[in-house]
Amino acid sequence: MRAVIQRVKAAKVTVLDELVSSIGPGLCVLVGIKTSDTATDVEYLVRKILALRLFEDEGKRWQKSVKDLELDILCVSQFTLYHRLKGNKPDFSGAMKGEEANQLYNQFLDRLRQSYVSSKIKDGKFGAYMQVHIENDGPVTIELESPQSKRAEECAEK
């Protein structure tokens, strides 16, 4: 699994100009799921996202996590994170498909809610054409990939 994590002042998701979710300060997490991802990848990402120290404390940078400060998290499924280019055209064959991806993404959301304050976890609408409005804070953007996904990718390249 891959996550692109952005520290935000605010973020929201709309579908057809209808508000789906919104948060104040916290993290916006774009989540990509690879064909070989499992519950082990979910556990890794949840643990890392909640522990990442991306916030200040008493003027010192990189001291507090989203969990330490009890901030919001907006998650958005994004299959395009697992692309490769064929010439100039993106190919998404590395991304997990449809219902299977939806189940693993929901498992990811469930684990995040179990490991944190459930009401602080928001998400977009899986499979929908969404508009994601992000007010970056910093900007701070961190990319994470579960170790299992990295190994699978390295094996596929050999």
CNS distance restraints for C-alpha pairs under 8 A (distance, minus, plus):
assign (resid   1 and name CA) (resid  31 and name CA) 7.26 0.50 0.50
assign (resid   1 and name CA) (resid  32 and name CA) 5.76 0.50 0.50
assign (resid   1 and name CA) (resid  33 and name CA) 4.81 0.50 0.50
assign (resid   1 and name CA) (resid  34 and name CA) 5.89 0.50 0.50
assign (resid   1 and name CA) (resid  37 and name CA) 6.11 0.50 0.50
assign (resid   1 and name CA) (resid  41 and name CA) 5.93 0.50 0.50
assign (resid   1 and name CA) (resid  42 and name CA) 7.24 0.50 0.50
assign (resid   1 and name CA) (resid  45 and name CA) 7.46 0.50 0.50
assign (resid   1 and name CA) (resid 145 and name CA) 5.64 0.50 0.50
assign (resid   1 and name CA) (resid 146 and name CA) 5.43 0.50 0.50
assign (resid   1 and name CA) (resid 149 and name CA) 5.97 0.50 0.50
assign (resid   2 and name CA) (resid  31 and name CA) 5.88 0.50 0.50
assign (resid   2 and name CA) (resid  32 and name CA) 5.03 0.50 0.50
assign (resid   2 and name CA) (resid  33 and name CA) 6.55 0.50 0.50
assign (resid   2 and name CA) (resid  34 and name CA) 7.98 0.50 0.50
assign (resid   2 and name CA) (resid  81 and name CA) 7.13 0.50 0.50
assign (resid   2 and name CA) (resid 143 and name CA) 7.29 0.50 0.50
assign (resid   2 and name CA) (resid 144 and name CA) 5.63 0.50 0.50
assign (resid   2 and name CA) (resid 145 and name CA) 4.34 0.50 0.50
assign (resid   2 and name CA) (resid 146 and name CA) 6.53 0.50 0.50
assign (resid   3 and name CA) (resid  29 and name CA) 6.21 0.50 0.50
assign (resid   3 and name CA) (resid  30 and name CA) 5.44 0.50 0.50
assign (resid   3 and name CA) (resid  31 and name CA) 4.64 0.50 0.50
assign (resid   3 and name CA) (resid  32 and name CA) 6.25 0.50 0.50
assign (resid   3 and name CA) (resid  45 and name CA) 7.63 0.50 0.50
assign (resid   3 and name CA) (resid 143 and name CA) 5.72 0.50 0.50
assign (resid   3 and name CA) (resid 144 and name CA) 5.12 0.50 0.50
assign (resid   3 and name CA) (resid 145 and name CA) 6.38 0.50 0.50
assign (resid   4 and name CA) (resid  29 and name CA) 5.72 0.50 0.50
assign (resid   4 and name CA) (resid  30 and name CA) 5.08 0.50 0.50
assign (resid   4 and name CA) (resid  31 and name CA) 6.73 0.50 0.50
assign (resid   4 and name CA) (resid 141 and name CA) 6.89 0.50 0.50
assign (resid   4 and name CA) (resid 142 and name CA) 5.85 0.50 0.50
assign (resid   4 and name CA) (resid 143 and name CA) 4.50 0.50 0.50
assign (resid   4 and name CA) (resid 144 and name CA) 6.45 0.50 0.50
assign (resid   5 and name CA) (resid  27 and name CA) 6.51 0.50 0.50
assign (resid   5 and name CA) (resid  28 and name CA) 5.82 0.50 0.50
assign (resid   5 and name CA) (resid  29 and name CA) 4.54 0.50 0.50
assign (resid   5 and name CA) (resid  30 and name CA) 6.42 0.50 0.50
assign (resid   5 and name CA) (resid 141 and name CA) 5.54 0.50 0.50
assign (resid   5 and name CA) (resid 142 and name CA) 5.10 0.50 0.50
assign (resid   5 and name CA) (resid 143 and name CA) 6.12 0.50 0.50
assign (resid   5 and name CA) (resid 144 and name CA) 7.79 0.50 0.50
assign (resid   6 and name CA) (resid  27 and name CA) 5.55 0.50 0.50
assign (resid   6 and name CA) (resid  28 and name CA) 5.21 0.50 0.50
assign (resid   6 and name CA) (resid  29 and name CA) 6.45 0.50 0.50
assign (resid   6 and name CA) (resid 136 and name CA) 6.77 0.50 0.50
assign (resid   6 and name CA) (resid 137 and name CA) 7.90 0.50 0.50
assign (resid   6 and name CA) (resid 139 and name CA) 7.53 0.50 0.50
assign (resid   6 and name CA) (resid 140 and name CA) 5.68 0.50 0.50
assign (resid   6 and name CA) (resid 141 and name CA) 4.49 0.50 0.50
assign (resid   6 and name CA) (resid 142 and name CA) 6.52 0.50 0.50
assign (resid   7 and name CA) (resid  25 and name CA) 7.79 0.50 0.50
assign (resid   7 and name CA) (resid  26 and name CA) 5.92 0.50 0.50
assign (resid   7 and name CA) (resid  27 and name CA) 4.70 0.50 0.50
assign (resid   7 and name CA) (resid  28 and name CA) 6.53 0.50 0.50
assign (resid   7 and name CA) (resid  54 and name CA) 7.24 0.50 0.50
assign (resid   7 and name CA) (resid 136 and name CA) 6.05 0.50 0.50
assign (resid   7 and name CA) (resid 137 and name CA) 5.44 0.50 0.50
assign (resid   7 and name CA) (resid 138 and name CA) 7.40 0.50 0.50
assign (resid   7 and name CA) (resid 139 and name CA) 6.99 0.50 0.50
assign (resid   7 and name CA) (resid 140 and name CA) 5.43 0.50 0.50
assign (resid   7 and name CA) (resid 141 and name CA) 6.63 0.50 0.50
assign (resid   8 and name CA) (resid  24 and name CA) 7.67 0.50 0.50
assign (resid   8 and name CA) (resid  25 and name CA) 5.56 0.50 0.50
assign (resid   8 and name CA) (resid  26 and name CA) 5.46 0.50 0.50
assign (resid   8 and name CA) (resid  27 and name CA) 5.56 0.50 0.50
assign (resid   8 and name CA) (resid  28 and name CA) 6.59 0.50 0.50
assign (resid   8 and name CA) (resid 134 and name CA) 6.73 0.50 0.50
assign (resid   8 and name CA) (resid 135 and name CA) 5.50 0.50 0.50
assign (resid   8 and name CA) (resid 136 and name CA) 4.42 0.50 0.50
assign (resid   8 and name CA) (resid 137 and name CA) 4.65 0.50 0.50
assign (resid   8 and name CA) (resid 139 and name CA) 7.93 0.50 0.50
assign (resid   9 and name CA) (resid  24 and name CA) 5.87 0.50 0.50
assign (resid   9 and name CA) (resid  25 and name CA) 4.21 0.50 0.50
assign (resid   9 and name CA) (resid  26 and name CA) 6.60 0.50 0.50
assign (resid   9 and name CA) (resid 135 and name CA) 5.60 0.50 0.50
assign (resid   9 and name CA) (resid 136 and name CA) 6.13 0.50 0.50
assign (resid   9 and name CA) (resid 137 and name CA) 5.48 0.50 0.50
assign (resid  10 and name CA) (resid  22 and name CA) 7.49 0.50 0.50
assign (resid  10 and name CA) (resid  23 and name CA) 5.58 0.50 0.50
assign (resid  10 and name CA) (resid  24 and name CA) 4.29 0.50 0.50
assign (resid  10 and name CA) (resid  25 and name CA) 5.27 0.50 0.50
assign (resid  10 and name CA) (resid  26 and name CA) 7.30 0.50 0.50
assign (resid  10 and name CA) (resid 134 and name CA) 6.32 0.50 0.50
assign (resid  10 and name CA) (resid 135 and name CA) 5.29 0.50 0.50
assign (resid  10 and name CA) (resid 136 and name CA) 7.51 0.50 0.50
assign (resid  11 and name CA) (resid  22 and name CA) 5.65 0.50 0.50
assign (resid  11 and name CA) (resid  23 and name CA) 5.43 0.50 0.50
assign (resid  11 and name CA) (resid  24 and name CA) 6.64 0.50 0.50
assign (resid  11 and name CA) (resid  28 and name CA) 6.83 0.50 0.50
assign (resid  11 and name CA) (resid  74 and name CA) 7.27 0.50 0.50
assign (resid  11 and name CA) (resid 132 and name CA) 7.29 0.50 0.50
assign (resid  11 and name CA) (resid 133 and name CA) 5.41 0.50 0.50
assign (resid  11 and name CA) (resid 134 and name CA) 4.48 0.50 0.50
assign (resid  11 and name CA) (resid 135 and name CA) 6.01 0.50 0.50
assign (resid  12 and name CA) (resid  19 and name CA) 7.42 0.50 0.50
assign (resid  12 and name CA) (resid  20 and name CA) 7.52 0.50 0.50
assign (resid  12 and name CA) (resid  21 and name CA) 5.50 0.50 0.50
assign (resid  12 and name CA) (resid  22 and name CA) 3.99 0.50 0.50
assign (resid  12 and name CA) (resid  23 and name CA) 6.31 0.50 0.50
assign (resid  12 and name CA) (resid  74 and name CA) 7.71 0.50 0.50
assign (resid  12 and name CA) (resid 132 and name CA) 5.92 0.50 0.50
assign (resid  12 and name CA) (resid 133 and name CA) 5.22 0.50 0.50
assign (resid  12 and name CA) (resid 134 and name CA) 6.74 0.50 0.50
assign (resid  13 and name CA) (resid  19 and name CA) 6.15 0.50 0.50
assign (resid  13 and name CA) (resid  20 and name CA) 5.49 0.50 0.50
assign (resid  13 and name CA) (resid  21 and name CA) 5.36 0.50 0.50
assign (resid  13 and name CA) (resid  22 and name CA) 6.40 0.50 0.50
assign (resid  13 and name CA) (resid 123 and name CA) 7.97 0.50 0.50
assign (resid  13 and name CA) (resid 124 and name CA) 5.83 0.50 0.50
assign (resid  13 and name CA) (resid 130 and name CA) 6.48 0.50 0.50
assign (resid  13 and name CA) (resid 131 and name CA) 5.66 0.50 0.50
assign (resid  13 and name CA) (resid 132 and name CA) 4.65 0.50 0.50
assign (resid  13 and name CA) (resid 133 and name CA) 6.27 0.50 0.50
assign (resid  14 and name CA) (resid  18 and name CA) 5.13 0.50 0.50
assign (resid  14 and name CA) (resid  19 and name CA) 4.39 0.50 0.50
assign (resid  14 and name CA) (resid  20 and name CA) 5.23 0.50 0.50
assign (resid  14 and name CA) (resid  21 and name CA) 7.23 0.50 0.50
assign (resid  14 and name CA) (resid 124 and name CA) 7.84 0.50 0.50
assign (resid  14 and name CA) (resid 130 and name CA) 5.80 0.50 0.50
assign (resid  14 and name CA) (resid 131 and name CA) 5.23 0.50 0.50
assign (resid  14 and name CA) (resid 132 and name CA) 6.66 0.50 0.50
assign (resid  15 and name CA) (resid  19 and name CA) 6.63 0.50 0.50
assign (resid  15 and name CA) (resid  20 and name CA) 6.72 0.50 0.50
assign (resid  15 and name CA) (resid 125 and name CA) 7.92 0.50 0.50
assign (resid  15 and name CA) (resid 128 and name CA) 7.21 0.50 0.50
assign (resid  15 and name CA) (resid 129 and name CA) 6.53 0.50 0.50
assign (resid  15 and name CA) (resid 130 and name CA) 4.95 0.50 0.50
assign (resid  15 and name CA) (resid 131 and name CA) 6.31 0.50 0.50
assign (resid  16 and name CA) (resid 130 and name CA) 7.67 0.50 0.50
assign (resid  20 and name CA) (resid 123 and name CA) 7.95 0.50 0.50
assign (resid  20 and name CA) (resid 124 and name CA) 6.25 0.50 0.50
assign (resid  20 and name CA) (resid 125 and name CA) 7.28 0.50 0.50
assign (resid  21 and name CA) (resid  74 and name CA) 7.73 0.50 0.50
assign (resid  21 and name CA) (resid 122 and name CA) 6.22 0.50 0.50
assign (resid  21 and name CA) (resid 123 and name CA) 6.32 0.50 0.50
assign (resid  21 and name CA) (resid 124 and name CA) 6.33 0.50 0.50
assign (resid  22 and name CA) (resid  74 and name CA) 7.29 0.50 0.50
assign (resid  22 and name CA) (resid 122 and name CA) 7.31 0.50 0.50
assign (resid  23 and name CA) (resid  72 and name CA) 6.02 0.50 0.50
assign (resid  23 and name CA) (resid  73 and name CA) 7.15 0.50 0.50
assign (resid  23 and name CA) (resid  74 and name CA) 6.64 0.50 0.50
assign (resid  23 and name CA) (resid 122 and name CA) 7.59 0.50 0.50
assign (resid  24 and name CA) (resid  71 and name CA) 7.90 0.50 0.50
assign (resid  24 and name CA) (resid  72 and name CA) 6.66 0.50 0.50
assign (resid  25 and name CA) (resid  71 and name CA) 6.26 0.50 0.50
assign (resid  25 and name CA) (resid  72 and name CA) 6.45 0.50 0.50
assign (resid  26 and name CA) (resid  66 and name CA) 6.26 0.50 0.50
assign (resid  26 and name CA) (resid  71 and name CA) 4.91 0.50 0.50
assign (resid  26 and name CA) (resid  72 and name CA) 4.77 0.50 0.50
assign (resid  26 and name CA) (resid  73 and name CA) 5.72 0.50 0.50
assign (resid  27 and name CA) (resid  66 and name CA) 7.28 0.50 0.50
assign (resid  27 and name CA) (resid  71 and name CA) 7.79 0.50 0.50
assign (resid  27 and name CA) (resid  72 and name CA) 6.46 0.50 0.50
assign (resid  27 and name CA) (resid  73 and name CA) 4.79 0.50 0.50
assign (resid  27 and name CA) (resid  74 and name CA) 6.29 0.50 0.50
assign (resid  28 and name CA) (resid  73 and name CA) 5.82 0.50 0.50
assign (resid  28 and name CA) (resid  74 and name CA) 4.74 0.50 0.50
assign (resid  28 and name CA) (resid  75 and name CA) 5.93 0.50 0.50
assign (resid  28 and name CA) (resid  76 and name CA) 7.66 0.50 0.50
assign (resid  28 and name CA) (resid 134 and name CA) 7.58 0.50 0.50
assign (resid  29 and name CA) (resid  73 and name CA) 7.14 0.50 0.50
assign (resid  29 and name CA) (resid  74 and name CA) 6.07 0.50 0.50
assign (resid  29 and name CA) (resid  75 and name CA) 4.68 0.50 0.50
assign (resid  29 and name CA) (resid  76 and name CA) 6.18 0.50 0.50
assign (resid  30 and name CA) (resid  75 and name CA) 5.92 0.50 0.50
assign (resid  30 and name CA) (resid  76 and name CA) 4.87 0.50 0.50
assign (resid  30 and name CA) (resid  77 and name CA) 5.92 0.50 0.50
assign (resid  30 and name CA) (resid  78 and name CA) 5.99 0.50 0.50
assign (resid  31 and name CA) (resid  75 and name CA) 6.96 0.50 0.50
assign (resid  31 and name CA) (resid  76 and name CA) 6.00 0.50 0.50
assign (resid  31 and name CA) (resid  77 and name CA) 4.82 0.50 0.50
assign (resid  31 and name CA) (resid  78 and name CA) 5.43 0.50 0.50
assign (resid  31 and name CA) (resid  79 and name CA) 7.53 0.50 0.50
assign (resid  31 and name CA) (resid  81 and name CA) 7.52 0.50 0.50
assign (resid  32 and name CA) (resid  77 and name CA) 6.21 0.50 0.50
assign (resid  32 and name CA) (resid  78 and name CA) 5.11 0.50 0.50
assign (resid  32 and name CA) (resid  79 and name CA) 5.01 0.50 0.50
assign (resid  32 and name CA) (resid  80 and name CA) 7.04 0.50 0.50
assign (resid  32 and name CA) (resid  81 and name CA) 5.20 0.50 0.50
assign (resid  32 and name CA) (resid  82 and name CA) 6.33 0.50 0.50
assign (resid  32 and name CA) (resid  95 and name CA) 7.33 0.50 0.50
assign (resid  33 and name CA) (resid  37 and name CA) 6.45 0.50 0.50
assign (resid  33 and name CA) (resid  78 and name CA) 7.95 0.50 0.50
assign (resid  33 and name CA) (resid  79 and name CA) 6.47 0.50 0.50
assign (resid  33 and name CA) (resid  81 and name CA) 8.00 0.50 0.50
assign (resid  33 and name CA) (resid  82 and name CA) 7.25 0.50 0.50
assign (resid  33 and name CA) (resid  95 and name CA) 5.81 0.50 0.50
assign (resid  33 and name CA) (resid  96 and name CA) 5.73 0.50 0.50
assign (resid  33 and name CA) (resid 101 and name CA) 6.58 0.50 0.50
assign (resid  33 and name CA) (resid 104 and name CA) 7.95 0.50 0.50
assign (resid  33 and name CA) (resid 105 and name CA) 7.65 0.50 0.50
assign (resid  34 and name CA) (resid  82 and name CA) 6.51 0.50 0.50
assign (resid  34 and name CA) (resid  94 and name CA) 5.72 0.50 0.50
assign (resid  34 and name CA) (resid  95 and name CA) 4.45 0.50 0.50
assign (resid  34 and name CA) (resid  96 and name CA) 4.98 0.50 0.50
assign (resid  34 and name CA) (resid 149 and name CA) 7.18 0.50 0.50
assign (resid  35 and name CA) (resid  94 and name CA) 5.90 0.50 0.50
assign (resid  35 and name CA) (resid  95 and name CA) 5.39 0.50 0.50
assign (resid  35 and name CA) (resid  96 and name CA) 4.07 0.50 0.50
assign (resid  35 and name CA) (resid  97 and name CA) 7.41 0.50 0.50
assign (resid  36 and name CA) (resid  96 and name CA) 7.59 0.50 0.50
assign (resid  36 and name CA) (resid 149 and name CA) 7.07 0.50 0.50
assign (resid  36 and name CA) (resid 152 and name CA) 7.16 0.50 0.50
assign (resid  37 and name CA) (resid  41 and name CA) 6.03 0.50 0.50
assign (resid  37 and name CA) (resid 148 and name CA) 7.49 0.50 0.50
assign (resid  37 and name CA) (resid 149 and name CA) 6.43 0.50 0.50
assign (resid  38 and name CA) (resid  42 and name CA) 6.73 0.50 0.50
assign (resid  38 and name CA) (resid 104 and name CA) 7.38 0.50 0.50
assign (resid  39 and name CA) (resid  43 and name CA) 6.26 0.50 0.50
assign (resid  39 and name CA) (resid 104 and name CA) 7.41 0.50 0.50
assign (resid  39 and name CA) (resid 107 and name CA) 7.76 0.50 0.50
assign (resid  40 and name CA) (resid  44 and name CA) 6.36 0.50 0.50
assign (resid  40 and name CA) (resid 148 and name CA) 7.80 0.50 0.50
assign (resid  41 and name CA) (resid  45 and name CA) 6.29 0.50 0.50
assign (resid  41 and name CA) (resid 146 and name CA) 5.45 0.50 0.50
assign (resid  41 and name CA) (resid 147 and name CA) 7.56 0.50 0.50
assign (resid  41 and name CA) (resid 148 and name CA) 6.51 0.50 0.50
assign (resid  41 and name CA) (resid 149 and name CA) 7.38 0.50 0.50
assign (resid  42 and name CA) (resid  46 and name CA) 6.14 0.50 0.50
assign (resid  42 and name CA) (resid 104 and name CA) 7.78 0.50 0.50
assign (resid  42 and name CA) (resid 107 and name CA) 7.46 0.50 0.50
assign (resid  42 and name CA) (resid 108 and name CA) 5.41 0.50 0.50
assign (resid  42 and name CA) (resid 111 and name CA) 7.74 0.50 0.50
assign (resid  43 and name CA) (resid  47 and name CA) 6.14 0.50 0.50
assign (resid  43 and name CA) (resid 108 and name CA) 7.72 0.50 0.50
assign (resid  43 and name CA) (resid 111 and name CA) 7.39 0.50 0.50
assign (resid  44 and name CA) (resid  48 and name CA) 6.22 0.50 0.50
assign (resid  44 and name CA) (resid 146 and name CA) 6.14 0.50 0.50
assign (resid  45 and name CA) (resid  49 and name CA) 5.91 0.50 0.50
assign (resid  45 and name CA) (resid 144 and name CA) 7.51 0.50 0.50
assign (resid  45 and name CA) (resid 145 and name CA) 7.52 0.50 0.50
assign (resid  45 and name CA) (resid 146 and name CA) 6.36 0.50 0.50
assign (resid  46 and name CA) (resid  50 and name CA) 6.25 0.50 0.50
assign (resid  46 and name CA) (resid 108 and name CA) 7.18 0.50 0.50
assign (resid  46 and name CA) (resid 111 and name CA) 6.92 0.50 0.50
assign (resid  46 and name CA) (resid 112 and name CA) 5.74 0.50 0.50
assign (resid  46 and name CA) (resid 115 and name CA) 7.89 0.50 0.50
assign (resid  47 and name CA) (resid  51 and name CA) 6.26 0.50 0.50
assign (resid  48 and name CA) (resid  52 and name CA) 5.89 0.50 0.50
assign (resid  50 and name CA) (resid  65 and name CA) 6.52 0.50 0.50
assign (resid  50 and name CA) (resid  66 and name CA) 6.22 0.50 0.50
assign (resid  50 and name CA) (resid  67 and name CA) 5.76 0.50 0.50
assign (resid  50 and name CA) (resid 116 and name CA) 7.88 0.50 0.50
assign (resid  51 and name CA) (resid  65 and name CA) 5.60 0.50 0.50
assign (resid  51 and name CA) (resid  66 and name CA) 7.50 0.50 0.50
assign (resid  51 and name CA) (resid  67 and name CA) 7.15 0.50 0.50
assign (resid  52 and name CA) (resid  64 and name CA) 7.76 0.50 0.50
assign (resid  52 and name CA) (resid  65 and name CA) 5.34 0.50 0.50
assign (resid  52 and name CA) (resid  66 and name CA) 7.48 0.50 0.50
assign (resid  53 and name CA) (resid  62 and name CA) 5.02 0.50 0.50
assign (resid  53 and name CA) (resid  63 and name CA) 5.42 0.50 0.50
assign (resid  53 and name CA) (resid  64 and name CA) 4.73 0.50 0.50
assign (resid  53 and name CA) (resid  65 and name CA) 4.26 0.50 0.50
assign (resid  53 and name CA) (resid  66 and name CA) 7.47 0.50 0.50
assign (resid  54 and name CA) (resid  61 and name CA) 7.49 0.50 0.50
assign (resid  54 and name CA) (resid  62 and name CA) 4.83 0.50 0.50
assign (resid  54 and name CA) (resid  63 and name CA) 6.87 0.50 0.50
assign (resid  54 and name CA) (resid  64 and name CA) 6.26 0.50 0.50
assign (resid  54 and name CA) (resid  65 and name CA) 5.88 0.50 0.50
assign (resid  54 and name CA) (resid  66 and name CA) 7.57 0.50 0.50
assign (resid  54 and name CA) (resid 140 and name CA) 7.78 0.50 0.50
assign (resid  55 and name CA) (resid  61 and name CA) 6.20 0.50 0.50
assign (resid  55 and name CA) (resid  62 and name CA) 5.18 0.50 0.50
assign (resid  55 and name CA) (resid  63 and name CA) 5.92 0.50 0.50
assign (resid  55 and name CA) (resid  64 and name CA) 4.93 0.50 0.50
assign (resid  55 and name CA) (resid  65 and name CA) 6.12 0.50 0.50
assign (resid  55 and name CA) (resid  66 and name CA) 7.44 0.50 0.50
assign (resid  56 and name CA) (resid  60 and name CA) 5.28 0.50 0.50
assign (resid  56 and name CA) (resid  61 and name CA) 4.33 0.50 0.50
assign (resid  56 and name CA) (resid  62 and name CA) 5.57 0.50 0.50
assign (resid  56 and name CA) (resid  63 and name CA) 5.46 0.50 0.50
assign (resid  56 and name CA) (resid  64 and name CA) 6.06 0.50 0.50
assign (resid  57 and name CA) (resid  61 and name CA) 6.62 0.50 0.50
assign (resid  57 and name CA) (resid  62 and name CA) 7.80 0.50 0.50
assign (resid  57 and name CA) (resid  63 and name CA) 5.70 0.50 0.50
assign (resid  57 and name CA) (resid  64 and name CA) 6.35 0.50 0.50
assign (resid  64 and name CA) (resid  68 and name CA) 5.80 0.50 0.50
assign (resid  64 and name CA) (resid  69 and name CA) 6.86 0.50 0.50
assign (resid  65 and name CA) (resid  69 and name CA) 6.48 0.50 0.50
assign (resid  66 and name CA) (resid  70 and name CA) 5.85 0.50 0.50
assign (resid  66 and name CA) (resid  71 and name CA) 5.23 0.50 0.50
assign (resid  66 and name CA) (resid  72 and name CA) 7.31 0.50 0.50
assign (resid  66 and name CA) (resid  73 and name CA) 7.96 0.50 0.50
assign (resid  67 and name CA) (resid  71 and name CA) 6.52 0.50 0.50
assign (resid  67 and name CA) (resid 116 and name CA) 7.05 0.50 0.50
assign (resid  70 and name CA) (resid 120 and name CA) 7.96 0.50 0.50
assign (resid  71 and name CA) (resid 120 and name CA) 6.95 0.50 0.50
assign (resid  72 and name CA) (resid 120 and name CA) 4.71 0.50 0.50
assign (resid  72 and name CA) (resid 121 and name CA) 6.20 0.50 0.50
assign (resid  72 and name CA) (resid 122 and name CA) 7.69 0.50 0.50
assign (resid  73 and name CA) (resid 120 and name CA) 6.17 0.50 0.50
assign (resid  73 and name CA) (resid 121 and name CA) 5.07 0.50 0.50
assign (resid  73 and name CA) (resid 122 and name CA) 6.16 0.50 0.50
assign (resid  74 and name CA) (resid 121 and name CA) 6.11 0.50 0.50
assign (resid  74 and name CA) (resid 122 and name CA) 4.69 0.50 0.50
assign (resid  74 and name CA) (resid 123 and name CA) 5.26 0.50 0.50
assign (resid  74 and name CA) (resid 124 and name CA) 7.65 0.50 0.50
assign (resid  75 and name CA) (resid 109 and name CA) 7.99 0.50 0.50
assign (resid  75 and name CA) (resid 121 and name CA) 7.50 0.50 0.50
assign (resid  75 and name CA) (resid 122 and name CA) 6.18 0.50 0.50
assign (resid  75 and name CA) (resid 123 and name CA) 4.57 0.50 0.50
assign (resid  75 and name CA) (resid 124 and name CA) 6.56 0.50 0.50
assign (resid  76 and name CA) (resid 123 and name CA) 5.66 0.50 0.50
assign (resid  76 and name CA) (resid 124 and name CA) 5.18 0.50 0.50
assign (resid  76 and name CA) (resid 125 and name CA) 7.61 0.50 0.50
assign (resid  76 and name CA) (resid 126 and name CA) 7.67 0.50 0.50
assign (resid  77 and name CA) (resid 105 and name CA) 7.25 0.50 0.50
assign (resid  77 and name CA) (resid 124 and name CA) 7.27 0.50 0.50
assign (resid  77 and name CA) (resid 125 and name CA) 7.92 0.50 0.50
assign (resid  77 and name CA) (resid 126 and name CA) 6.11 0.50 0.50
assign (resid  77 and name CA) (resid 127 and name CA) 7.72 0.50 0.50
assign (resid  79 and name CA) (resid  83 and name CA) 7.93 0.50 0.50
assign (resid  79 and name CA) (resid  92 and name CA) 7.41 0.50 0.50
assign (resid  79 and name CA) (resid  95 and name CA) 5.77 0.50 0.50
assign (resid  79 and name CA) (resid  96 and name CA) 7.59 0.50 0.50
assign (resid  80 and name CA) (resid  92 and name CA) 6.55 0.50 0.50
assign (resid  80 and name CA) (resid  95 and name CA) 7.55 0.50 0.50
assign (resid  81 and name CA) (resid  95 and name CA) 7.96 0.50 0.50
assign (resid  82 and name CA) (resid  92 and name CA) 6.07 0.50 0.50
assign (resid  82 and name CA) (resid  93 and name CA) 7.92 0.50 0.50
assign (resid  82 and name CA) (resid  94 and name CA) 5.68 0.50 0.50
assign (resid  82 and name CA) (resid  95 and name CA) 5.24 0.50 0.50
assign (resid  83 and name CA) (resid  90 and name CA) 5.94 0.50 0.50
assign (resid  83 and name CA) (resid  91 and name CA) 5.38 0.50 0.50
assign (resid  83 and name CA) (resid  92 and name CA) 4.59 0.50 0.50
assign (resid  83 and name CA) (resid  93 and name CA) 7.24 0.50 0.50
assign (resid  83 and name CA) (resid  94 and name CA) 6.53 0.50 0.50
assign (resid  83 and name CA) (resid  95 and name CA) 7.28 0.50 0.50
assign (resid  84 and name CA) (resid  90 and name CA) 5.64 0.50 0.50
assign (resid  84 and name CA) (resid  91 and name CA) 5.30 0.50 0.50
assign (resid  84 and name CA) (resid  92 and name CA) 6.70 0.50 0.50
assign (resid  85 and name CA) (resid  89 and name CA) 5.59 0.50 0.50
assign (resid  85 and name CA) (resid  90 and name CA) 4.49 0.50 0.50
assign (resid  85 and name CA) (resid  91 and name CA) 5.87 0.50 0.50
assign (resid  86 and name CA) (resid  90 and name CA) 6.07 0.50 0.50
assign (resid  86 and name CA) (resid  91 and name CA) 6.47 0.50 0.50
assign (resid  96 and name CA) (resid 100 and name CA) 6.92 0.50 0.50
assign (resid  96 and name CA) (resid 101 and name CA) 5.31 0.50 0.50
assign (resid  97 and name CA) (resid 101 and name CA) 5.55 0.50 0.50
assign (resid  98 and name CA) (resid 102 and name CA) 6.17 0.50 0.50
assign (resid  98 and name CA) (resid 127 and name CA) 7.86 0.50 0.50
assign (resid  99 and name CA) (resid 103 and name CA) 6.16 0.50 0.50
assign (resid 100 and name CA) (resid 104 and name CA) 6.44 0.50 0.50
assign (resid 101 and name CA) (resid 105 and name CA) 5.99 0.50 0.50
assign (resid 102 and name CA) (resid 106 and name CA) 6.07 0.50 0.50
assign (resid 102 and name CA) (resid 126 and name CA) 6.85 0.50 0.50
assign (resid 103 and name CA) (resid 107 and name CA) 6.17 0.50 0.50
assign (resid 104 and name CA) (resid 108 and name CA) 6.17 0.50 0.50
assign (resid 105 and name CA) (resid 109 and name CA) 6.34 0.50 0.50
assign (resid 106 and name CA) (resid 110 and name CA) 6.06 0.50 0.50
assign (resid 107 and name CA) (resid 111 and name CA) 6.15 0.50 0.50
assign (resid 108 and name CA) (resid 112 and name CA) 6.19 0.50 0.50
assign (resid 109 and name CA) (resid 113 and name CA) 6.15 0.50 0.50
assign (resid 109 and name CA) (resid 121 and name CA) 7.65 0.50 0.50
assign (resid 110 and name CA) (resid 114 and name CA) 6.12 0.50 0.50
assign (resid 111 and name CA) (resid 115 and name CA) 6.01 0.50 0.50
assign (resid 112 and name CA) (resid 116 and name CA) 6.09 0.50 0.50
assign (resid 112 and name CA) (resid 118 and name CA) 7.64 0.50 0.50
assign (resid 112 and name CA) (resid 121 and name CA) 7.34 0.50 0.50
assign (resid 113 and name CA) (resid 117 and name CA) 5.94 0.50 0.50
assign (resid 113 and name CA) (resid 118 and name CA) 4.20 0.50 0.50
assign (resid 113 and name CA) (resid 119 and name CA) 7.66 0.50 0.50
assign (resid 113 and name CA) (resid 120 and name CA) 7.93 0.50 0.50
assign (resid 113 and name CA) (resid 121 and name CA) 6.30 0.50 0.50
assign (resid 114 and name CA) (resid 118 and name CA) 6.63 0.50 0.50
assign (resid 116 and name CA) (resid 120 and name CA) 7.83 0.50 0.50
assign (resid 117 and name CA) (resid 121 and name CA) 7.22 0.50 0.50
assign (resid 124 and name CA) (resid 130 and name CA) 7.53 0.50 0.50
assign (resid 125 and name CA) (resid 130 and name CA) 7.42 0.50 0.50
assign (resid 136 and name CA) (resid 140 and name CA) 7.15 0.50 0.50
assign (resid 145 and name CA) (resid 149 and name CA) 6.78 0.50 0.50
assign (resid 145 and name CA) (resid 150 and name CA) 6.87 0.50 0.50
assign (resid 146 and name CA) (resid 150 and name CA) 6.56 0.50 0.50
assign (resid 147 and name CA) (resid 151 and name CA) 6.32 0.50 0.50
assign (resid 148 and name CA) (resid 152 and name CA) 6.29 0.50 0.50
assign (resid 149 and name CA) (resid 153 and name CA) 6.11 0.50 0.50
assign (resid 150 and name CA) (resid 154 and name CA) 6.18 0.50 0.50
assign (resid 151 and name CA) (resid 155 and name CA) 6.21 0.50 0.50
assign (resid 152 and name CA) (resid 156 and name CA) 6.23 0.50 0.50
assign (resid 153 and name CA) (resid 157 and name CA) 6.35 0.50 0.50
assign (resid 154 and name CA) (resid 158 and name CA) 6.61 0.50 0.50
